[in-house]
């Protein structure tokens, strides 16, 4: 039996690998999807490799998934996260360069929120340079500039996370993740894979750094203990939580529909190419050895009984493919906006009292709270590294405040027009449009969709009659002017 190395993934990692890969590939964009070839665009039975390569090279994946992810992230991060006013100055100073690489805390959290929207959850590791035995005074420590810093870890890079029951409390006792660094040798760069491993040993955390050597062997290049009594990891769940460090990507249905749309448009273009290219066919004689030029300025000399005509394949399936693409685009629109739709919770009492609008929730609001909670946990770990005390945290006074304005959507005229066009093209129902406008406070709270339907039906006939009357009047005006002349 082969010996397992530090890169051995956990069962939870393996279960999440396929959906996480699909979502990441879709977010990477059309060129990344095309580079995957048959993974997302299967080859037809009896289709030659040359024909497939041509079809692959002319197929383009519509970037609906990535645009939706960026749009939803932008709505939450339209206003930057804000630290509490009484936050310790040491943490406020770190916020300007939270990862020790020059990234502002606002940008760092935006990237983590986006990771959660793509993968289902994100991870923040709060690290601290190991203690230097040569540093003896606080002045020496400051000169060394040792400080906590945050590391963003993608879901698929977490190889394992195991919990142990200690004193009736579930505690993270083992954590491993992989990273890739770039090593330069002169003008040549090469990627090098590393594994960082952390184990809780009593009240200390032991760390080990592994690096892949030749022949896929792993070499231990560093080890030691961290001066903290817990593995400093924070996790934010956006998708359905299936277990510790295990989640379902919240927009996996949108990703799969985007793949289907890619395949459908490829089929459509393939059919379009074949039905719009007539083939010249000559009947009754053999082709000259040197062939024959086909051009509007070139004629054909045919023997008696010969025939020549352009034959175009039937396009019976073209309309069906078009209708299927329209249905897919409708699904993309609905799935993309579903994160904004309010979902009412169950009544807390058996009397079934009416739940107020303020109690409605949306998936995006839940994701924002998850990002907020994970950020505050990272703040707590940072304070623990620094040995500073945080202010009291309440429901009204949080350590980190995230934008919630998107819960009451703000739509400008251009956005309303764009959404209305989606309804006109039958990719969105009028009822959904009314729901969006009502949540954006453009429609009043007492707006009744059923009453509005009755009004539309009642005024439609009147509107058509009025348009006909105006057109008839405009037709008569030139005749009256001619008579007057």
C-alpha positions as CSV (number, residue, x, y, z in Angstrom):
1,X,0.0,0.0,0.0
2,X,1.4,3.3,-1.0
3,X,2.3,5.8,1.7
4,X,0.1,8.8,1.9
5,X,1.8,12.2,1.9
6,X,0.8,15.6,3.3
7,X,-1.1,16.4,0.1
8,X,-3.7,13.6,0.8
9,X,-7.1,15.2,0.6
10,X,-9.9,14.5,3.1
11,X,-13.2,12.9,2.1
12,X,-14.9,16.3,2.5
13,X,-12.4,17.8,0.0
14,X,-13.0,15.1,-2.5
15,X,-16.8,15.5,-2.2
16,X,-16.5,19.2,-3.0
17,X,-13.9,19.0,-5.8
18,X,-16.2,18.7,-8.8
19,X,-18.7,21.5,-8.1
20,X,-15.9,23.8,-6.9
21,X,-14.0,23.1,-10.2
22,X,-17.0,23.8,-12.4
23,X,-17.7,27.1,-10.6
24,X,-14.1,28.2,-10.8
25,X,-13.8,27.3,-14.4
26,X,-17.0,29.3,-15.2
27,X,-15.7,32.3,-13.3
28,X,-12.4,32.2,-15.1
29,X,-14.2,33.1,-18.3
30,X,-14.8,32.0,-21.9
31,X,-11.2,31.3,-22.8
32,X,-10.8,29.0,-19.7
33,X,-13.9,27.1,-20.7
34,X,-12.7,26.7,-24.3
35,X,-9.3,25.5,-23.0
36,X,-11.1,22.6,-21.1
37,X,-12.2,21.3,-24.5
38,X,-14.4,18.2,-24.3
39,X,-15.0,18.7,-20.5
40,X,-17.7,21.3,-21.2
41,X,-18.2,20.8,-25.0
42,X,-18.5,17.1,-25.7
43,X,-17.7,15.7,-29.1
44,X,-20.6,14.5,-31.2
45,X,-20.8,10.8,-32.1
46,X,-19.1,10.3,-35.5
47,X,-17.8,13.9,-35.4
48,X,-14.2,13.9,-36.7
49,X,-11.5,15.5,-34.6
50,X,-10.9,18.2,-37.2
51,X,-14.6,19.1,-37.3
52,X,-14.7,19.2,-33.5
53,X,-11.6,21.4,-33.3
54,X,-13.3,23.8,-35.7
55,X,-16.5,23.8,-33.7
56,X,-14.6,24.3,-30.4
57,X,-12.6,27.2,-31.9
58,X,-15.7,29.0,-33.0
59,X,-17.8,28.4,-29.8
60,X,-18.0,31.1,-27.2
61,X,-19.3,30.7,-23.6
62,X,-21.5,33.6,-22.6
63,X,-20.0,35.1,-19.4
64,X,-23.3,35.0,-17.4
65,X,-22.0,33.3,-14.3
66,X,-19.0,35.5,-13.8
67,X,-21.1,38.7,-14.4
68,X,-23.6,37.5,-11.8
69,X,-21.0,36.8,-9.2
70,X,-19.3,40.2,-9.7
71,X,-22.7,41.9,-9.7
72,X,-23.8,40.3,-6.4
73,X,-20.4,41.0,-4.8
74,X,-20.5,44.6,-5.9
75,X,-24.0,45.1,-4.4
76,X,-22.7,44.0,-0.9
77,X,-19.4,45.9,-1.2
78,X,-20.9,49.0,-2.8
79,X,-20.1,50.6,0.6
80,X,-16.8,49.4,2.1
81,X,-16.8,47.4,5.4
82,X,-16.4,49.7,8.4
83,X,-14.6,48.9,11.6
84,X,-16.1,50.0,14.9
85,X,-15.2,53.4,16.0
86,X,-13.8,52.1,19.4
87,X,-11.7,49.4,17.7
88,X,-8.2,49.3,19.2
89,X,-5.8,51.4,17.2
90,X,-3.4,48.5,16.6
91,X,-6.1,46.7,14.6
92,X,-7.2,49.9,12.8
93,X,-3.6,50.4,11.7
94,X,-3.4,46.8,10.4
95,X,-6.6,47.3,8.4
96,X,-4.7,49.6,6.0
97,X,-2.5,46.6,5.0
98,X,-4.3,43.6,6.4
99,X,-2.3,40.9,4.5
100,X,1.1,42.5,4.9
101,X,1.2,42.7,1.1
102,X,-0.3,46.1,0.7
103,X,-4.0,45.0,0.5
104,X,-6.5,47.2,2.3
105,X,-9.0,45.4,4.5
106,X,-11.9,46.6,2.3
107,X,-10.4,45.0,-0.8
108,X,-9.4,41.8,1.1
109,X,-12.9,41.3,2.4
110,X,-14.4,41.9,-1.1
111,X,-12.2,39.1,-2.5
112,X,-13.2,36.8,0.3
113,X,-16.9,37.5,-0.2
114,X,-16.5,36.8,-3.9
115,X,-14.8,33.5,-3.0
116,X,-17.8,32.6,-0.9
117,X,-20.2,33.4,-3.8
118,X,-18.2,31.1,-6.1
119,X,-17.2,28.2,-3.9
120,X,-19.8,28.1,-1.1
121,X,-17.4,29.2,1.7
122,X,-14.1,31.0,2.2
123,X,-11.3,30.8,4.7
124,X,-9.2,33.4,6.5
125,X,-6.1,32.3,8.2
126,X,-4.6,34.8,10.7
127,X,-0.9,34.1,10.8
128,X,1.9,35.6,12.8
129,X,5.7,35.4,12.1
130,X,7.3,32.9,14.5
131,X,9.1,34.4,17.5
132,X,12.7,35.3,17.0
133,X,14.9,34.2,20.0
134,X,17.3,37.2,19.3
135,X,14.4,39.7,19.9
136,X,14.5,40.6,23.6
137,X,12.8,44.0,23.9
138,X,9.6,45.6,22.6
139,X,11.7,48.0,20.7
140,X,13.5,45.1,19.0
141,X,10.0,43.5,18.2
142,X,8.8,46.8,16.6
143,X,12.0,47.1,14.5
144,X,11.5,43.5,13.3
145,X,7.9,44.6,12.4
146,X,6.4,41.2,13.4
147,X,2.7,41.6,13.2
148,X,-0.4,39.4,12.5
149,X,-1.6,39.3,8.9
150,X,-4.5,37.7,7.1
151,X,-4.3,35.0,4.4
152,X,-7.2,34.3,2.1
153,X,-7.6,30.6,1.3
154,X,-9.9,29.2,-1.4
155,X,-12.1,26.3,-0.5
156,X,-10.4,23.9,-2.9
157,X,-7.0,24.6,-1.4
158,X,-8.1,23.3,2.0
159,X,-7.0,19.7,2.0
160,X,-8.2,18.7,5.5
161,X,-9.8,20.2,8.6
162,X,-10.6,17.9,11.5
163,X,-12.4,18.6,14.8
164,X,-12.0,16.9,18.2
165,X,-14.4,17.0,21.1
166,X,-12.5,18.6,24.0
167,X,-14.4,19.2,27.2
168,X,-17.7,19.1,25.4
169,X,-16.6,21.6,22.8
170,X,-15.8,20.9,19.2
171,X,-12.3,22.2,18.6
172,X,-10.3,22.4,15.3
173,X,-7.2,20.3,16.0
174,X,-5.9,19.6,12.4
175,X,-5.7,21.9,9.4
176,X,-3.9,21.6,6.1
177,X,-3.9,23.7,3.0
178,X,-1.8,24.0,-0.1
179,X,-0.2,27.0,-1.8
180,X,1.9,27.5,-4.9
181,X,4.8,29.9,-4.9
182,X,6.9,31.0,-7.9
183,X,10.6,30.4,-7.7
184,X,12.9,32.3,-10.1
185,X,16.2,30.9,-11.4
186,X,17.8,33.6,-13.5
187,X,15.2,34.4,-16.2
188,X,13.3,31.2,-15.7
189,X,10.3,30.9,-13.4
190,X,8.8,27.7,-12.0
191,X,5.9,27.0,-9.7
192,X,6.6,25.1,-6.5
193,X,3.8,23.5,-4.5
194,X,3.8,23.7,-0.7
195,X,1.6,22.2,2.1
196,X,1.1,24.0,5.4
197,X,0.0,21.8,8.2
198,X,-1.2,22.8,11.7
199,X,-1.9,20.5,14.7
200,X,-3.2,21.6,18.1
201,X,-1.0,20.1,20.7
202,X,-2.5,20.9,24.1
203,X,-2.4,24.7,24.3
204,X,0.1,25.2,21.5
205,X,-0.2,24.9,17.7
206,X,2.5,22.9,16.0
207,X,3.2,23.9,12.3
208,X,5.0,22.0,9.6
209,X,5.8,23.4,6.1
210,X,6.2,20.8,3.3
211,X,7.6,21.4,-0.1
212,X,7.3,19.1,-3.2
213,X,10.7,17.8,-4.2
214,X,11.8,15.7,-7.2
215,X,9.9,12.5,-8.0
216,X,6.8,14.0,-6.2
217,X,8.3,13.4,-2.8
218,X,7.6,15.8,0.0
219,X,10.4,17.4,2.0
220,X,9.9,19.1,5.4
221,X,11.5,22.5,5.2
222,X,10.3,24.2,8.4
223,X,8.5,23.4,11.6
224,X,7.9,24.8,15.0
225,X,5.2,26.1,17.4
226,X,2.9,29.1,17.2
227,X,2.4,31.3,20.2
228,X,-1.4,30.8,20.3
229,X,-3.7,28.2,21.9
230,X,-6.0,27.6,18.8
231,X,-5.6,27.2,15.1
232,X,-6.3,30.7,13.9
233,X,-8.8,30.0,11.2
234,X,-12.1,31.8,10.3
235,X,-14.6,30.5,7.8
236,X,-17.6,32.1,6.2
237,X,-20.4,29.9,4.7
238,X,-22.4,31.3,1.8
239,X,-23.7,28.1,0.4
240,X,-25.6,25.3,2.3
241,X,-23.3,24.0,5.0
242,X,-22.9,20.3,4.6
243,X,-20.3,19.9,7.4
244,X,-17.3,21.6,8.8
245,X,-15.4,23.2,6.0
246,X,-17.9,21.6,3.6
247,X,-20.6,23.5,1.6
248,X,-22.6,23.5,-1.6
249,X,-21.8,26.4,-4.0
250,X,-24.8,28.7,-3.8
251,X,-24.9,29.3,-7.6
252,X,-24.0,25.8,-8.9
253,X,-27.4,25.7,-10.7
254,X,-26.5,28.9,-12.5
255,X,-23.1,27.5,-13.4
256,X,-24.5,24.3,-14.9
257,X,-27.2,26.3,-16.8
258,X,-24.4,28.5,-18.2
259,X,-22.6,25.4,-19.4
260,X,-25.8,24.1,-21.0
261,X,-26.2,27.5,-22.7
262,X,-22.7,27.2,-24.0
263,X,-23.4,23.8,-25.5
264,X,-26.7,25.0,-27.0
265,X,-25.2,28.0,-28.7
266,X,-22.5,25.8,-30.1
267,X,-25.1,23.4,-31.5
268,X,-27.0,26.4,-32.9
269,X,-24.0,27.9,-34.6
270,X,-23.1,24.5,-36.0
271,X,-26.6,24.1,-37.5
272,X,-26.5,27.7,-38.8
273,X,-23.2,27.1,-40.5
274,X,-24.4,24.1,-42.3
275,X,-27.9,25.3,-43.3
276,X,-26.6,28.7,-44.6
277,X,-23.9,27.2,-46.8
278,X,-25.5,25.8,-50.0
279,X,-23.5,23.0,-51.8
280,X,-23.1,23.1,-55.6
281,X,-24.1,19.8,-57.0
282,X,-23.6,18.6,-60.6
283,X,-25.5,15.6,-61.9
284,X,-24.8,13.6,-65.1
285,X,-21.1,14.1,-65.7
286,X,-17.7,13.6,-64.1
287,X,-15.8,16.6,-62.7
288,X,-12.8,17.8,-64.8
289,X,-9.5,16.8,-63.4
290,X,-8.6,20.4,-62.6
291,X,-11.9,21.0,-60.9
292,X,-14.2,23.9,-61.7
293,X,-14.3,27.5,-60.3
294,X,-17.6,28.6,-58.8
295,X,-18.3,32.3,-59.2
296,X,-21.1,34.6,-60.2
297,X,-19.0,35.5,-63.3
298,X,-18.2,31.9,-64.3
299,X,-20.6,29.6,-66.3
300,X,-21.0,25.9,-66.4
301,X,-21.0,23.8,-69.6
302,X,-23.1,20.7,-68.9
303,X,-23.6,17.7,-71.2
304,X,-27.1,16.8,-72.4
305,X,-29.1,15.4,-69.5
306,X,-26.7,17.0,-67.0
307,X,-27.9,19.1,-64.1
308,X,-26.4,21.6,-61.6
309,X,-28.0,23.1,-58.6
310,X,-27.2,24.5,-55.1
311,X,-28.5,22.2,-52.4
312,X,-29.1,23.6,-48.9
313,X,-29.7,21.2,-46.0
314,X,-33.1,21.5,-44.3
315,X,-33.2,23.8,-41.3
316,X,-36.0,22.0,-39.5
317,X,-34.1,21.8,-36.2
318,X,-32.9,25.4,-36.3
319,X,-36.1,26.9,-34.7
320,X,-36.2,24.2,-32.1
321,X,-32.6,25.0,-31.0
322,X,-33.4,28.7,-30.9
323,X,-36.4,28.1,-28.7
324,X,-34.2,26.0,-26.4
325,X,-31.6,28.7,-26.2
326,X,-34.3,31.2,-25.2
327,X,-35.5,28.9,-22.5
328,X,-31.9,28.6,-21.2
329,X,-31.5,32.4,-21.2
330,X,-34.7,32.7,-19.2
331,X,-33.4,30.3,-16.6
332,X,-30.1,32.2,-16.4
333,X,-32.0,35.4,-15.8
334,X,-34.2,33.8,-13.1
335,X,-31.3,32.0,-11.4
336,X,-29.1,35.2,-11.4
337,X,-31.8,37.3,-9.7
338,X,-32.9,34.6,-7.3
339,X,-30.3,35.6,-4.7
340,X,-32.1,39.0,-4.4
341,X,-35.5,37.5,-3.9
342,X,-36.9,37.7,-0.3
343,X,-37.6,34.4,1.4
344,X,-40.0,34.6,4.3
345,X,-39.2,32.6,7.4
346,X,-41.8,30.4,9.1
347,X,-44.0,32.1,11.7
348,X,-42.7,31.8,15.2
349,X,-46.1,31.3,16.7
350,X,-48.8,28.7,16.1
351,X,-51.3,31.4,15.3
352,X,-49.6,32.0,12.0
353,X,-49.3,35.7,12.4
354,X,-48.4,37.7,9.3
355,X,-44.7,38.1,9.0
356,X,-43.7,41.7,8.4
357,X,-41.7,42.7,5.4
358,X,-38.8,43.7,7.6
359,X,-38.5,40.0,8.5
360,X,-38.1,38.8,5.0
361,X,-34.7,37.7,4.0
362,X,-32.7,37.0,0.8
363,X,-29.8,34.7,0.0
364,X,-27.5,37.7,-0.6
365,X,-28.4,39.1,2.8
366,X,-27.5,35.8,4.4
367,X,-24.2,35.7,2.5
368,X,-23.4,39.3,3.7
369,X,-24.0,38.2,7.3
370,X,-21.7,35.2,6.9
371,X,-18.9,37.5,5.5
372,X,-19.5,39.8,8.5
373,X,-19.3,37.0,11.0
374,X,-16.1,35.5,9.5
375,X,-14.5,38.9,9.4
376,X,-15.3,39.5,13.0
377,X,-13.8,36.1,13.9
378,X,-10.6,37.1,12.1
379,X,-10.6,40.4,14.1
380,X,-10.9,38.4,17.3
381,X,-8.0,36.2,16.4
382,X,-5.9,39.3,15.4
383,X,-6.7,40.8,18.8
384,X,-5.6,37.5,20.5
385,X,-2.2,37.6,18.7
386,X,-1.7,41.3,19.7
387,X,-2.9,40.8,23.3
388,X,-5.4,43.6,23.1
389,X,-9.0,43.7,24.3
390,X,-11.9,44.3,21.9
391,X,-14.9,46.5,22.7
392,X,-18.2,44.8,23.7
393,X,-20.1,43.4,20.7
394,X,-23.9,43.6,20.5
395,X,-26.5,43.3,17.8
396,X,-26.5,47.0,17.3
397,X,-22.7,47.5,17.8
398,X,-20.6,45.1,15.7
399,X,-16.9,45.0,15.3
400,X,-17.3,45.2,11.5
401,X,-20.3,46.7,9.7
402,X,-21.2,45.6,6.2
403,X,-23.4,47.4,3.7
404,X,-27.1,46.3,3.9
405,X,-28.6,48.9,1.5
406,X,-29.0,46.2,-1.1
407,X,-31.8,44.7,1.0
408,X,-33.9,47.6,-0.2
409,X,-32.7,47.7,-3.8
410,X,-31.8,51.1,-5.3
411,X,-32.6,51.1,-9.0
412,X,-32.0,54.0,-11.3
413,X,-34.0,54.6,-14.5
414,X,-31.4,52.7,-16.6
415,X,-31.7,49.6,-14.4
416,X,-35.5,49.7,-14.4
417,X,-35.5,49.9,-18.2
418,X,-33.0,47.0,-18.5
419,X,-35.1,44.8,-16.3
420,X,-38.3,45.8,-18.2
421,X,-36.6,44.8,-21.4
422,X,-35.9,41.4,-19.9
423,X,-39.7,41.1,-19.2
424,X,-40.5,42.2,-22.7
425,X,-38.3,39.5,-24.2
426,X,-40.1,37.0,-21.9
427,X,-37.0,36.1,-19.9
428,X,-38.6,37.4,-16.7
429,X,-42.2,37.5,-15.6
430,X,-44.0,40.8,-14.8
431,X,-44.7,39.5,-11.3
432,X,-41.0,39.2,-10.6
433,X,-40.4,42.7,-12.0
434,X,-43.1,44.1,-9.7
435,X,-41.5,42.3,-6.8
436,X,-38.1,43.9,-7.6
437,X,-39.6,47.4,-8.0
438,X,-41.5,47.1,-4.7
439,X,-38.4,46.0,-2.8
440,X,-36.6,49.0,-4.3
441,X,-39.4,51.3,-2.9
442,X,-40.4,52.3,-6.4
443,X,-43.8,50.7,-5.9
444,X,-45.7,51.3,-2.7
445,X,-46.0,48.6,0.0
446,X,-49.8,48.3,-0.7
447,X,-49.2,47.5,-4.4
448,X,-51.5,44.5,-5.4
449,X,-50.3,42.5,-8.5
450,X,-53.8,41.1,-9.1
451,X,-55.4,44.5,-9.1
452,X,-52.7,45.7,-11.5
453,X,-53.4,42.8,-13.9
454,X,-57.1,43.8,-14.0
455,X,-56.1,47.4,-14.8
456,X,-53.8,46.3,-17.6
457,X,-56.5,44.2,-19.2
458,X,-59.1,47.0,-18.8
459,X,-56.8,49.6,-20.3
460,X,-55.2,47.5,-23.1
461,X,-58.3,47.7,-25.3
462,X,-58.8,51.4,-24.6
463,X,-55.1,52.1,-25.4
464,X,-55.3,50.3,-28.7
465,X,-58.4,52.2,-29.7
466,X,-56.8,55.5,-28.8
467,X,-53.7,54.7,-30.9
468,X,-56.0,53.8,-33.8
469,X,-57.8,57.1,-33.4
470,X,-54.5,59.1,-33.4
471,X,-53.2,57.3,-36.5
472,X,-56.5,57.9,-38.4
473,X,-56.4,61.6,-37.5
474,X,-52.8,61.9,-38.8
475,X,-53.8,60.3,-42.1
476,X,-56.6,62.8,-42.5
477,X,-54.5,65.8,-41.8
478,X,-52.5,65.7,-45.2
479,X,-55.9,65.4,-47.1
480,X,-57.3,68.5,-45.3
481,X,-54.1,70.5,-46.0
482,X,-54.3,69.6,-49.7
483,X,-58.0,70.6,-49.9
484,X,-57.2,73.9,-48.3
485,X,-54.4,74.6,-50.8
